[in-house]
Amino acid sequence: MYVELNLGDIVQMRKQHPCGSFEWEIVRLGTDIGMVCRGCQRRVLLPRGTFNKRLKKIVKKADAGSGSSALNREH
Ligand SMILES: [Zn+2]
């Protein structure tokens, strides 16, 4: 199933990160998905297929109107 993602979306993964957080912010979209842990700010890249398997749900869609995210970079 295709998951529609946007930069700045907050997602919940099935497995807890060692820091205790389940939530990640999407910072890069492409063949690999880049995301930053909301607990420890660690940045990781996952192939899209792996990401889709680990994804539990999208917690919060990025608010396209606000532009408030400091992580909302183009590159
Ligand atoms: Zn973490």
N, CA, C, O and the ligand as a Tripos MOL2 file, in Angstrom:
@<TRIPOS>MOLECULE
protein
  301   299    76     0     0
PROTEIN
NO_CHARGES

@<TRIPOS>ATOM
      1 N           0.8380   -1.2010    0.0000 N.3       1 MET1
      2 CA          0.0000    0.0000    0.0000 C.3       1 MET1
      3 C           0.8700    1.2470    0.0000 C.2       1 MET1
      4 O           1.8430    1.3410    0.7480 O.2       1 MET1
      5 N           0.5150    2.1800   -0.8280 N.am      2 TYR2
      6 CA          1.2880    3.4160   -0.9050 C.3       2 TYR2
      7 C           0.9140    4.3520    0.2410 C.2       2 TYR2
      8 O          -0.2610    4.6020    0.5060 O.2       2 TYR2
      9 N           1.9350    4.8550    0.9030 N.am      3 VAL3
     10 CA          1.7100    5.7910    1.9980 C.3       3 VAL3
     11 C           2.0580    7.1900    1.5210 C.2       3 VAL3
     12 O           3.1720    7.4450    1.0630 O.2       3 VAL3
     13 N           1.1140    8.0730    1.6300 N.am      4 GLU4
     14 CA          1.3760    9.4480    1.2210 C.3       4 GLU4
     15 C           2.0810   10.1930    2.3420 C.2       4 GLU4
     16 O           1.5700   10.3110    3.4560 O.2       4 GLU4
     17 N           3.2660   10.6920    2.0190 N.am      5 LEU5
     18 CA          4.0840   11.3650    3.0240 C.3       5 LEU5
     19 C           4.4380   12.7590    2.5530 C.2       5 LEU5
     20 O           4.5390   13.0240    1.3550 O.2       5 LEU5
     21 N           4.6230   13.6340    3.5080 N.am      6 ASN6
     22 CA          5.1050   14.9760    3.2100 C.3       6 ASN6
     23 C           6.1780   15.3440    4.2200 C.2       6 ASN6
     24 O           6.1980   14.8280    5.3370 O.2       6 ASN6
     25 N           7.0630   16.2320    3.8200 N.am      7 LEU7
     26 CA          8.0730   16.7150    4.7570 C.3       7 LEU7
     27 C           7.3740   17.3410    5.9550 C.2       7 LEU7
     28 O           6.4130   18.0980    5.8130 O.2       7 LEU7
     29 N           7.8810   17.0070    7.1340 N.am      8 GLY8
     30 CA          7.3030   17.5720    8.3430 C.3       8 GLY8
     31 C           6.2370   16.7040    8.9870 C.2       8 GLY8
     32 O           5.7900   16.9940   10.0970 O.2       8 GLY8
     33 N           5.8230   15.6400    8.3040 N.am      9 ASP9
     34 CA          4.8560   14.7260    8.9120 C.3       9 ASP9
     35 C           5.4790   14.0470   10.1280 C.2       9 ASP9
     36 O           6.6750   13.7570   10.1520 O.2       9 ASP9
     37 N           4.6500   13.8030   11.1260 N.am     10 ILE10
     38 CA          5.0980   13.0550   12.2960 C.3      10 ILE10
     39 C           4.5270   11.6450   12.1810 C.2      10 ILE10
     40 O           3.3190   11.4630   12.0320 O.2      10 ILE10
     41 N           5.4140   10.6490   12.2530 N.am     11 VAL11
     42 CA          4.9620    9.2650   12.0960 C.3      11 VAL11
     43 C           5.3070    8.4440   13.3420 C.2      11 VAL11
     44 O           6.2430    8.7530   14.0780 O.2      11 VAL11
     45 N           4.5170    7.3920   13.5460 N.am     12 GLN12
     46 CA          4.7880    6.4780   14.6560 C.3      12 GLN12
     47 C           5.2430    5.1400   14.0940 C.2      12 GLN12
     48 O           4.5990    4.5840   13.2050 O.2      12 GLN12
     49 N           6.3620    4.6190   14.6150 N.am     13 MET13
     50 CA          6.8900    3.3480   14.1480 C.3      13 MET13
     51 C           6.4430    2.2180   15.0720 C.2      13 MET13
     52 O           6.0600    2.4420   16.2200 O.2      13 MET13
     53 N           6.5020    0.9860   14.5320 N.am     14 ARG14
     54 CA          6.0730   -0.1710   15.3260 C.3      14 ARG14
     55 C           7.0240   -0.4410   16.4820 C.2      14 ARG14
     56 O           6.6170   -0.8940   17.5510 O.2      14 ARG14
     57 N           8.3040   -0.1510   16.2430 N.am     15 LYS15
     58 CA          9.3200   -0.4770   17.2350 C.3      15 LYS15
     59 C           9.8170    0.7880   17.9150 C.2      15 LYS15
     60 O          10.0460    1.8150   17.2760 O.2      15 LYS15
     61 N           9.9760    0.6860   19.2220 N.am     16 GLN16
     62 CA         10.4380    1.8300   19.9960 C.3      16 GLN16
     63 C          11.9180    2.0800   19.7540 C.2      16 GLN16
     64 O          12.7140    1.1420   19.7040 O.2      16 GLN16
     65 N          12.2830    3.3480   19.6040 N.am     17 HIS17
     66 CA         13.7000    3.6980   19.4860 C.3      17 HIS17
     67 C          14.3560    3.5070   20.8560 C.2      17 HIS17
     68 O          13.6810    3.6460   21.8770 O.2      17 HIS17
     69 N          15.6550    3.1930   20.9030 N.am     18 PRO18
     70 CA         16.3360    2.9980   22.1990 C.3      18 PRO18
     71 C          16.1520    4.1670   23.1690 C.2      18 PRO18
     72 O          16.2190    3.9760   24.3840 O.2      18 PRO18
     73 N          15.9240    5.3540   22.6540 N.am     19 CYS19
     74 CA         15.7540    6.5130   23.5380 C.3      19 CYS19
     75 C          14.3700    6.5400   24.1710 C.2      19 CYS19
     76 O          14.1220    7.3450   25.0690 O.2      19 CYS19
     77 N          13.4570    5.6700   23.7180 N.am     20 GLY20
     78 CA         12.1320    5.6150   24.3220 C.3      20 GLY20
     79 C          11.0330    6.2120   23.4800 C.2      20 GLY20
     80 O           9.8570    6.1020   23.8280 O.2      20 GLY20
     81 N          11.3920    6.8480   22.3690 N.am     21 SER21
     82 CA         10.3830    7.5020   21.5440 C.3      21 SER21
     83 C           9.9110    6.6040   20.4000 C.2      21 SER21
     84 O          10.6770    5.8030   19.8650 O.2      21 SER21
     85 N           8.6350    6.7520   20.0360 N.am     22 PHE22
     86 CA          8.0970    6.0430   18.8760 C.3      22 PHE22
     87 C           7.9150    6.9960   17.6900 C.2      22 PHE22
     88 O           7.6290    6.5590   16.5750 O.2      22 PHE22
     89 N           8.0800    8.2660   17.9300 N.am     23 GLU23
     90 CA          7.6910    9.2480   16.9160 C.3      23 GLU23
     91 C           8.8850    9.8510   16.1890 C.2      23 GLU23
     92 O           9.9310   10.1270   16.7760 O.2      23 GLU23
     93 N           8.6880   10.0450   14.8910 N.am     24 TRP24
     94 CA          9.7430   10.5830   14.0200 C.3      24 TRP24
     95 C           9.1580   11.6620   13.1270 C.2      24 TRP24
     96 O           7.9810   11.6270   12.7700 O.2      24 TRP24
     97 N           9.9980   12.6170   12.7750 N.am     25 GLU25
     98 CA          9.5770   13.6530   11.8400 C.3      25 GLU25
     99 C          10.2550   13.3990   10.4950 C.2      25 GLU25
    100 O          11.4600   13.1580   10.4310 O.2      25 GLU25
    101 N           9.4660   13.4560    9.4240 N.am     26 ILE26
    102 CA          9.9930   13.2220    8.0830 C.3      26 ILE26
    103 C          10.7630   14.4630    7.6160 C.2      26 ILE26
    104 O          10.2310   15.5730    7.6040 O.2      26 ILE26
    105 N          12.0250   14.2490    7.2330 N.am     27 VAL27
    106 CA         12.8490   15.3770    6.8000 C.3      27 VAL27
    107 C          13.3680   15.2110    5.3720 C.2      27 VAL27
    108 O          13.9280   16.1470    4.8020 O.2      27 VAL27
    109 N          13.1830   14.0300    4.7990 N.am     28 ARG28
    110 CA         13.6380   13.8250    3.4260 C.3      28 ARG28
    111 C          12.7650   12.7710    2.7580 C.2      28 ARG28
    112 O          12.4250   11.7510    3.3570 O.2      28 ARG28
    113 N          12.4160   13.0360    1.5170 N.am     29 LEU29
    114 CA         11.6190   12.0800    0.7560 C.3      29 LEU29
    115 C          12.3420   11.7280   -0.5290 C.2      29 LEU29
    116 O          12.9140   12.5960   -1.1880 O.2      29 LEU29
    117 N          12.3140   10.4580   -0.8820 N.am     30 GLY30
    118 CA         12.9860   10.0230   -2.1010 C.3      30 GLY30
    119 C          12.9920    8.5120   -2.1090 C.2      30 GLY30
    120 O          12.0860    7.8780   -1.5680 O.2      30 GLY30
    121 N          14.0140    7.9300   -2.7230 N.am     31 THR31
    122 CA         14.1610    6.4760   -2.6720 C.3      31 THR31
    123 C          14.3010    6.0400   -1.2230 C.2      31 THR31
    124 O          13.7630    5.0110   -0.8140 O.2      31 THR31
    125 N          15.0330    6.8400   -0.4530 N.am     32 ASP32
    126 CA         15.1410    6.6310    0.9870 C.3      32 ASP32
    127 C          14.3240    7.6990    1.7090 C.2      32 ASP32
    128 O          14.1960    8.8350    1.2520 O.2      32 ASP32
    129 N          13.7810    7.2940    2.8460 N.am     33 ILE33
    130 CA         13.0440    8.2350    3.6850 C.3      33 ILE33
    131 C          13.9670    8.6880    4.8080 C.2      33 ILE33
    132 O          14.5080    7.8590    5.5390 O.2      33 ILE33
    133 N          14.1460    9.9750    4.9470 N.am     34 GLY34
    134 CA         14.9500   10.5210    6.0320 C.3      34 GLY34
    135 C          14.0440   10.9860    7.1480 C.2      34 GLY34
    136 O          13.0380   11.6540    6.9090 O.2      34 GLY34
    137 N          14.4050   10.6290    8.3720 N.am     35 MET35
    138 CA         13.5710   11.0650    9.4810 C.3      35 MET35
    139 C          14.4050   11.3070   10.7240 C.2      35 MET35
    140 O          15.4870   10.7430   10.8900 O.2      35 MET35
    141 N          13.8800   12.1600   11.5960 N.am     36 VAL36
    142 CA         14.5780   12.5440   12.8210 C.3      36 VAL36
    143 C          13.7370   12.1000   14.0090 C.2      36 VAL36
    144 O          12.5410   12.3850   14.0840 O.2      36 VAL36
    145 N          14.3840   11.3910   14.9440 N.am     37 CYS37
    146 CA         13.6920   10.9290   16.1460 C.3      37 CYS37
    147 C          13.2870   12.1370   16.9900 C.2      37 CYS37
    148 O          14.0780   13.0540   17.2080 O.2      37 CYS37
    149 N          12.0460   12.1160   17.4570 N.am     38 ARG38
    150 CA         11.5680   13.2410   18.2650 C.3      38 ARG38
    151 C          12.0970   13.1590   19.6930 C.2      38 ARG38
    152 O          12.0240   14.1320   20.4440 O.2      38 ARG38
    153 N          12.6320   11.9940   20.0670 N.am     39 GLY39
    154 CA         13.1450   11.8570   21.4240 C.3      39 GLY39
    155 C          14.5830   12.3160   21.5420 C.2      39 GLY39
    156 O          14.9280   13.0550   22.4640 O.2      39 GLY39
    157 N          15.4320   11.8820   20.6090 N.am     40 CYS40
    158 CA         16.8750   12.1270   20.7420 C.3      40 CYS40
    159 C          17.4590   12.8850   19.5490 C.2      40 CYS40
    160 O          18.6660   13.1270   19.5090 O.2      40 CYS40
    161 N          16.6310   13.2620   18.5820 N.am     41 GLN41
    162 CA         17.0700   14.0360   17.4080 C.3      41 GLN41
    163 C          17.9990   13.2640   16.4950 C.2      41 GLN41
    164 O          18.6470   13.8590   15.6330 O.2      41 GLN41
    165 N          18.0820   11.9530   16.6620 N.am     42 ARG42
    166 CA         18.9320   11.1600   15.7830 C.3      42 ARG42
    167 C          18.3010   11.0980   14.3960 C.2      42 ARG42
    168 O          17.0930   10.9100   14.2580 O.2      42 ARG42
    169 N          19.1400   11.2590   13.3650 N.am     43 ARG43
    170 CA         18.6480   11.2340   11.9950 C.3      43 ARG43
    171 C          18.9890    9.9090   11.3300 C.2      43 ARG43
    172 O          20.1290    9.4500   11.4010 O.2      43 ARG43
    173 N          18.0100    9.2990   10.6870 N.am     44 VAL44
    174 CA         18.2580    8.0340    9.9980 C.3      44 VAL44
    175 C          17.6600    8.0870    8.6000 C.2      44 VAL44
    176 O          16.7600    8.8760    8.3120 O.2      44 VAL44
    177 N          18.1950    7.2120    7.7340 N.am     45 LEU45
    178 CA         17.6440    7.0250    6.3940 C.3      45 LEU45
    179 C          17.1740    5.5880    6.2770 C.2      45 LEU45
    180 O          17.9100    4.6630    6.6190 O.2      45 LEU45
    181 N          15.9620    5.3960    5.8000 N.am     46 LEU46
    182 CA         15.4390    4.0500    5.5760 C.3      46 LEU46
    183 C          14.9610    3.9390    4.1450 C.2      46 LEU46
    184 O          14.3170    4.8500    3.6250 O.2      46 LEU46
    185 N          15.2790    2.8020    3.4950 N.am     47 PRO47
    186 CA         14.6730    2.5680    2.1750 C.3      47 PRO47
    187 C          13.1540    2.5830    2.3270 C.2      47 PRO47
    188 O          12.6230    2.1530    3.3510 O.2      47 PRO47
    189 N          12.4660    3.0760    1.3120 N.am     48 ARG48
    190 CA         11.0240    3.2620    1.4190 C.3      48 ARG48
    191 C          10.2870    1.9630    1.7910 C.2      48 ARG48
    192 O           9.3290    1.9850    2.5630 O.2      48 ARG48
    193 N          10.7480    0.8340    1.2310 N.am     49 GLY49
    194 CA         10.0940   -0.4350    1.5440 C.3      49 GLY49
    195 C          10.2090   -0.7920    3.0190 C.2      49 GLY49
    196 O           9.2490   -1.2530    3.6370 O.2      49 GLY49
    197 N          11.4030   -0.5720    3.5760 N.am     50 THR50
    198 CA         11.6300   -0.8420    5.0000 C.3      50 THR50
    199 C          10.8000    0.1070    5.8470 C.2      50 THR50
    200 O          10.1910   -0.2910    6.8390 O.2      50 THR50
    201 N          10.7880    1.3520    5.4430 N.am     51 PHE51
    202 CA          9.9990    2.3460    6.1640 C.3      51 PHE51
    203 C           8.5300    1.9310    6.2180 C.2      51 PHE51
    204 O           7.9000    1.9860    7.2740 O.2      51 PHE51
    205 N           7.9900    1.5140    5.0710 N.am     52 ASN52
    206 CA          6.5690    1.1330    5.0200 C.3      52 ASN52
    207 C           6.2740   -0.0420    5.9440 C.2      52 ASN52
    208 O           5.1970   -0.1200    6.5350 O.2      52 ASN52
    209 N           7.2400   -0.9600    6.0660 N.am     53 LYS53
    210 CA          7.0290   -2.1130    6.9440 C.3      53 LYS53
    211 C           7.0440   -1.7070    8.4080 C.2      53 LYS53
    212 O           6.3200   -2.2720    9.2280 O.2      53 LYS53
    213 N           7.8770   -0.7230    8.7300 N.am     54 ARG54
    214 CA          8.0220   -0.3400   10.1420 C.3      54 ARG54
    215 C           7.0050    0.7020   10.5770 C.2      54 ARG54
    216 O           6.7770    0.9030   11.7700 O.2      54 ARG54
    217 N           6.4010    1.3570    9.6070 N.am     55 LEU55
    218 CA          5.4570    2.4230    9.9400 C.3      55 LEU55
    219 C           4.2090    1.8570   10.6080 C.2      55 LEU55
    220 O           3.6250    0.8830   10.1330 O.2      55 LEU55
    221 N           3.8120    2.4720   11.7030 N.am     56 LYS56
    222 CA          2.5490    2.0820   12.3350 C.3      56 LYS56
    223 C           1.4440    3.0240   11.8860 C.2      56 LYS56
    224 O           0.3930    2.5850   11.4190 O.2      56 LYS56
    225 N           1.6870    4.3180   12.0290 N.am     57 LYS57
    226 CA          0.6750    5.2670   11.5800 C.3      57 LYS57
    227 C           1.2800    6.6550   11.4480 C.2      57 LYS57
    228 O           2.3520    6.9460   11.9800 O.2      57 LYS57
    229 N           0.5700    7.4890   10.7340 N.am     58 ILE58
    230 CA          0.9640    8.8890   10.6630 C.3      58 ILE58
    231 C           0.2490    9.6120   11.7890 C.2      58 ILE58
    232 O          -0.9800    9.6680   11.8340 O.2      58 ILE58
    233 N           1.0440   10.1630   12.7000 N.am     59 VAL59
    234 CA          0.4840   10.8130   13.8840 C.3      59 VAL59
    235 C          -0.1020   12.1670   13.5180 C.2      59 VAL59
    236 O          -1.1960   12.5270   13.9510 O.2      59 VAL59
    237 N           0.6570   12.9180   12.7020 N.am     60 LYS60
    238 CA          0.2380   14.2780   12.4080 C.3      60 LYS60
    239 C           0.7340   14.6640   11.0240 C.2      60 LYS60
    240 O           1.9270   14.5640   10.7370 O.2      60 LYS60
    241 N          -0.1650   15.0980   10.1790 N.am     61 LYS61
    242 CA          0.2310   15.5730    8.8620 C.3      61 LYS61
    243 C           0.8280   16.9740    8.9940 C.2      61 LYS61
    244 O           0.3710   17.7980    9.7860 O.2      61 LYS61
    245 N           1.8420   17.2080    8.2080 N.am     62 ALA62
    246 CA          2.4530   18.5340    8.2220 C.3      62 ALA62
    247 C           1.4000   19.5720    7.8340 C.2      62 ALA62
    248 O           0.6040   19.3720    6.9180 O.2      62 ALA62
    249 N           1.4260   20.6690    8.5540 N.am     63 ASP63
    250 CA          0.5070   21.7470    8.2440 C.3      63 ASP63
    251 C           1.1220   22.6280    7.1530 C.2      63 ASP63
    252 O           2.0210   23.4260    7.4160 O.2      63 ASP63
    253 N           0.6330   22.4700    5.9540 N.am     64 ALA64
    254 CA          1.2120   23.1640    4.8020 C.3      64 ALA64
    255 C           1.1340   24.6800    4.9390 C.2      64 ALA64
    256 O           1.9310   25.4070    4.3460 O.2      64 ALA64
    257 N           0.1820   25.1450    5.7140 N.am     65 GLY65
    258 CA         -0.0100   26.5870    5.8170 C.3      65 GLY65
    259 C           0.9200   27.2740    6.8000 C.2      65 GLY65
    260 O           1.2140   28.4580    6.6420 O.2      65 GLY65
    261 N           1.3920   26.5490    7.8210 N.am     66 SER66
    262 CA          2.1040   27.2170    8.9030 C.3      66 SER66
    263 C           3.5690   27.5030    8.5720 C.2      66 SER66
    264 O           4.0790   28.5860    8.8630 O.2      66 SER66
    265 N           4.2480   26.5150    7.9560 N.am     67 GLY67
    266 CA          5.6590   26.6990    7.6620 C.3      67 GLY67
    267 C           6.5000   26.8880    8.8990 C.2      67 GLY67
    268 O           7.5430   27.5390    8.8470 O.2      67 GLY67
    269 N           6.0620   26.3280   10.0170 N.am     68 SER68
    270 CA          6.7260   26.5800   11.2900 C.3      68 SER68
    271 C           7.8780   25.6260   11.5760 C.2      68 SER68
    272 O           8.6910   25.8910   12.4620 O.2      68 SER68
    273 N           7.9590   24.5130   10.8350 N.am     69 SER69
    274 CA          8.9700   23.5230   11.1720 C.3      69 SER69
    275 C          10.3720   23.9610   10.7670 C.2      69 SER69
    276 O          10.6210   24.3170    9.6160 O.2      69 SER69
    277 N          11.2750   23.9250   11.7320 N.am     70 ALA70
    278 CA         12.6620   24.2750   11.4620 C.3      70 ALA70
    279 C          13.3400   23.2090   10.6160 C.2      70 ALA70
    280 O          14.4020   23.4490   10.0420 O.2      70 ALA70
    281 N          12.7310   22.0370   10.5380 N.am     71 LEU71
    282 CA         13.3440   20.9280    9.8160 C.3      71 LEU71
    283 C          12.8470   20.8480    8.3810 C.2      71 LEU71
    284 O          13.2290   19.9450    7.6360 O.2      71 LEU71
    285 N          12.0200   21.7650    8.0030 N.am     72 ASN72
    286 CA         11.4040   21.7190    6.6780 C.3      72 ASN72
    287 C          12.3490   22.2930    5.6180 C.2      72 ASN72
    288 O          12.1290   23.3780    5.0800 O.2      72 ASN72
    289 N          13.4010   21.5310    5.3380 N.am     73 ARG73
    290 CA         14.3960   21.9800    4.3780 C.3      73 ARG73
    291 C          14.1320   21.3900    3.0080 C.2      73 ARG73
    292 O          13.5680   20.3040    2.8790 O.2      73 ARG73
    293 N          14.5390   22.1040    2.0120 N.am     74 GLU74
    294 CA         14.3490   21.6340    0.6440 C.3      74 GLU74
    295 C          15.3670   20.5570    0.2840 C.2      74 GLU74
    296 O          15.0510   19.6510   -0.4870 O.2      74 GLU74
    297 N          16.5620   20.6350    0.8170 N.am     75 HIS75
    298 CA         17.5910   19.6720    0.4510 C.3      75 HIS75
    299 C          18.1470   18.9550    1.6700 C.2      75 HIS75
    300 O          19.0280   18.1060    1.5380 O.2      75 HIS75
    301 ZN         15.5310    8.3600   19.6090 Zn       76 ZN76
@<TRIPOS>BOND
     1     1     2 1
     2     2     3 1
     3     3     4 2
     4     3     5 am
     5     5     6 1
     6     6     7 1
     7     7     8 2
     8     7     9 am
     9     9    10 1
    10    10    11 1
    11    11    12 2
    12    11    13 am
    13    13    14 1
    14    14    15 1
    15    15    16 2
    16    15    17 am
    17    17    18 1
    18    18    19 1
    19    19    20 2
    20    19    21 am
    21    21    22 1
    22    22    23 1
    23    23    24 2
    24    23    25 am
    25    25    26 1
    26    26    27 1
    27    27    28 2
    28    27    29 am
    29    29    30 1
    30    30    31 1
    31    31    32 2
    32    31    33 am
    33    33    34 1
    34    34    35 1
    35    35    36 2
    36    35    37 am
    37    37    38 1
    38    38    39 1
    39    39    40 2
    40    39    41 am
    41    41    42 1
    42    42    43 1
    43    43    44 2
    44    43    45 am
    45    45    46 1
    46    46    47 1
    47    47    48 2
    48    47    49 am
    49    49    50 1
    50    50    51 1
    51    51    52 2
    52    51    53 am
    53    53    54 1
    54    54    55 1
    55    55    56 2
    56    55    57 am
    57    57    58 1
    58    58    59 1
    59    59    60 2
    60    59    61 am
    61    61    62 1
    62    62    63 1
    63    63    64 2
    64    63    65 am
    65    65    66 1
    66    66    67 1
    67    67    68 2
    68    67    69 am
    69    69    70 1
    70    70    71 1
    71    71    72 2
    72    71    73 am
    73    73    74 1
    74    74    75 1
    75    75    76 2
    76    75    77 am
    77    77    78 1
    78    78    79 1
    79    79    80 2
    80    79    81 am
    81    81    82 1
    82    82    83 1
    83    83    84 2
    84    83    85 am
    85    85    86 1
    86    86    87 1
    87    87    88 2
    88    87    89 am
    89    89    90 1
    90    90    91 1
    91    91    92 2
    92    91    93 am
    93    93    94 1
    94    94    95 1
    95    95    96 2
    96    95    97 am
    97    97    98 1
    98    98    99 1
    99    99   100 2
   100    99   101 am
   101   101   102 1
   102   102   103 1
   103   103   104 2
   104   103   105 am
   105   105   106 1
   106   106   107 1
   107   107   108 2
   108   107   109 am
   109   109   110 1
   110   110   111 1
   111   111   112 2
   112   111   113 am
   113   113   114 1
   114   114   115 1
   115   115   116 2
   116   115   117 am
   117   117   118 1
   118   118   119 1
   119   119   120 2
   120   119   121 am
   121   121   122 1
   122   122   123 1
   123   123   124 2
   124   123   125 am
   125   125   126 1
   126   126   127 1
   127   127   128 2
   128   127   129 am
   129   129   130 1
   130   130   131 1
   131   131   132 2
   132   131   133 am
   133   133   134 1
   134   134   135 1
   135   135   136 2
   136   135   137 am
   137   137   138 1
   138   138   139 1
   139   139   140 2
   140   139   141 am
   141   141   142 1
   142   142   143 1
   143   143   144 2
   144   143   145 am
   145   145   146 1
   146   146   147 1
   147   147   148 2
   148   147   149 am
   149   149   150 1
   150   150   151 1
   151   151   152 2
   152   151   153 am
   153   153   154 1
   154   154   155 1
   155   155   156 2
   156   155   157 am
   157   157   158 1
   158   158   159 1
   159   159   160 2
   160   159   161 am
   161   161   162 1
   162   162   163 1
   163   163   164 2
   164   163   165 am
   165   165   166 1
   166   166   167 1
   167   167   168 2
   168   167   169 am
   169   169   170 1
   170   170   171 1
   171   171   172 2
   172   171   173 am
   173   173   174 1
   174   174   175 1
   175   175   176 2
   176   175   177 am
   177   177   178 1
   178   178   179 1
   179   179   180 2
   180   179   181 am
   181   181   182 1
   182   182   183 1
   183   183   184 2
   184   183   185 am
   185   185   186 1
   186   186   187 1
   187   187   188 2
   188   187   189 am
   189   189   190 1
   190   190   191 1
   191   191   192 2
   192   191   193 am
   193   193   194 1
   194   194   195 1
   195   195   196 2
   196   195   197 am
   197   197   198 1
   198   198   199 1
   199   199   200 2
   200   199   201 am
   201   201   202 1
   202   202   203 1
   203   203   204 2
   204   203   205 am
   205   205   206 1
   206   206   207 1
   207   207   208 2
   208   207   209 am
   209   209   210 1
   210   210   211 1
   211   211   212 2
   212   211   213 am
   213   213   214 1
   214   214   215 1
   215   215   216 2
   216   215   217 am
   217   217   218 1
   218   218   219 1
   219   219   220 2
   220   219   221 am
   221   221   222 1
   222   222   223 1
   223   223   224 2
   224   223   225 am
   225   225   226 1
   226   226   227 1
   227   227   228 2
   228   227   229 am
   229   229   230 1
   230   230   231 1
   231   231   232 2
   232   231   233 am
   233   233   234 1
   234   234   235 1
   235   235   236 2
   236   235   237 am
   237   237   238 1
   238   238   239 1
   239   239   240 2
   240   239   241 am
   241   241   242 1
   242   242   243 1
   243   243   244 2
   244   243   245 am
   245   245   246 1
   246   246   247 1
   247   247   248 2
   248   247   249 am
   249   249   250 1
   250   250   251 1
   251   251   252 2
   252   251   253 am
   253   253   254 1
   254   254   255 1
   255   255   256 2
   256   255   257 am
   257   257   258 1
   258   258   259 1
   259   259   260 2
   260   259   261 am
   261   261   262 1
   262   262   263 1
   263   263   264 2
   264   263   265 am
   265   265   266 1
   266   266   267 1
   267   267   268 2
   268   267   269 am
   269   269   270 1
   270   270   271 1
   271   271   272 2
   272   271   273 am
   273   273   274 1
   274   274   275 1
   275   275   276 2
   276   275   277 am
   277   277   278 1
   278   278   279 1
   279   279   280 2
   280   279   281 am
   281   281   282 1
   282   282   283 1
   283   283   284 2
   284   283   285 am
   285   285   286 1
   286   286   287 1
   287   287   288 2
   288   287   289 am
   289   289   290 1
   290   290   291 1
   291   291   292 2
   292   291   293 am
   293   293   294 1
   294   294   295 1
   295   295   296 2
   296   295   297 am
   297   297   298 1
   298   298   299 1
   299   299   300 2
@<TRIPOS>SUBSTRUCTURE
     1 MET1         2 RESIDUE 1 A MET
     2 TYR2         6 RESIDUE 1 A TYR
     3 VAL3        10 RESIDUE 1 A VAL
     4 GLU4        14 RESIDUE 1 A GLU
     5 LEU5        18 RESIDUE 1 A LEU
     6 ASN6        22 RESIDUE 1 A ASN
     7 LEU7        26 RESIDUE 1 A LEU
     8 GLY8        30 RESIDUE 1 A GLY
     9 ASP9        34 RESIDUE 1 A ASP
    10 ILE10       38 RESIDUE 1 A ILE
    11 VAL11       42 RESIDUE 1 A VAL
    12 GLN12       46 RESIDUE 1 A GLN
    13 MET13       50 RESIDUE 1 A MET
    14 ARG14       54 RESIDUE 1 A ARG
    15 LYS15       58 RESIDUE 1 A LYS
    16 GLN16       62 RESIDUE 1 A GLN
    17 HIS17       66 RESIDUE 1 A HIS
    18 PRO18       70 RESIDUE 1 A PRO
    19 CYS19       74 RESIDUE 1 A CYS
    20 GLY20       78 RESIDUE 1 A GLY
    21 SER21       82 RESIDUE 1 A SER
    22 PHE22       86 RESIDUE 1 A PHE
    23 GLU23       90 RESIDUE 1 A GLU
    24 TRP24       94 RESIDUE 1 A TRP
    25 GLU25       98 RESIDUE 1 A GLU
    26 ILE26      102 RESIDUE 1 A ILE
    27 VAL27      106 RESIDUE 1 A VAL
    28 ARG28      110 RESIDUE 1 A ARG
    29 LEU29      114 RESIDUE 1 A LEU
    30 GLY30      118 RESIDUE 1 A GLY
    31 THR31      122 RESIDUE 1 A THR
    32 ASP32      126 RESIDUE 1 A ASP
    33 ILE33      130 RESIDUE 1 A ILE
    34 GLY34      134 RESIDUE 1 A GLY
    35 MET35      138 RESIDUE 1 A MET
    36 VAL36      142 RESIDUE 1 A VAL
    37 CYS37      146 RESIDUE 1 A CYS
    38 ARG38      150 RESIDUE 1 A ARG
    39 GLY39      154 RESIDUE 1 A GLY
    40 CYS40      158 RESIDUE 1 A CYS
    41 GLN41      162 RESIDUE 1 A GLN
    42 ARG42      166 RESIDUE 1 A ARG
    43 ARG43      170 RESIDUE 1 A ARG
    44 VAL44      174 RESIDUE 1 A VAL
    45 LEU45      178 RESIDUE 1 A LEU
    46 LEU46      182 RESIDUE 1 A LEU
    47 PRO47      186 RESIDUE 1 A PRO
    48 ARG48      190 RESIDUE 1 A ARG
    49 GLY49      194 RESIDUE 1 A GLY
    50 THR50      198 RESIDUE 1 A THR
    51 PHE51      202 RESIDUE 1 A PHE
    52 ASN52      206 RESIDUE 1 A ASN
    53 LYS53      210 RESIDUE 1 A LYS
    54 ARG54      214 RESIDUE 1 A ARG
    55 LEU55      218 RESIDUE 1 A LEU
    56 LYS56      222 RESIDUE 1 A LYS
    57 LYS57      226 RESIDUE 1 A LYS
    58 ILE58      230 RESIDUE 1 A ILE
    59 VAL59      234 RESIDUE 1 A VAL
    60 LYS60      238 RESIDUE 1 A LYS
    61 LYS61      242 RESIDUE 1 A LYS
    62 ALA62      246 RESIDUE 1 A ALA
    63 ASP63      250 RESIDUE 1 A ASP
    64 ALA64      254 RESIDUE 1 A ALA
    65 GLY65      258 RESIDUE 1 A GLY
    66 SER66      262 RESIDUE 1 A SER
    67 GLY67      266 RESIDUE 1 A GLY
    68 SER68      270 RESIDUE 1 A SER
    69 SER69      274 RESIDUE 1 A SER
    70 ALA70      278 RESIDUE 1 A ALA
    71 LEU71      282 RESIDUE 1 A LEU
    72 ASN72      286 RESIDUE 1 A ASN
    73 ARG73      290 RESIDUE 1 A ARG
    74 GLU74      294 RESIDUE 1 A GLU
    75 HIS75      298 RESIDUE 1 A HIS
    76 ZN76       301 GROUP 0 **** ****
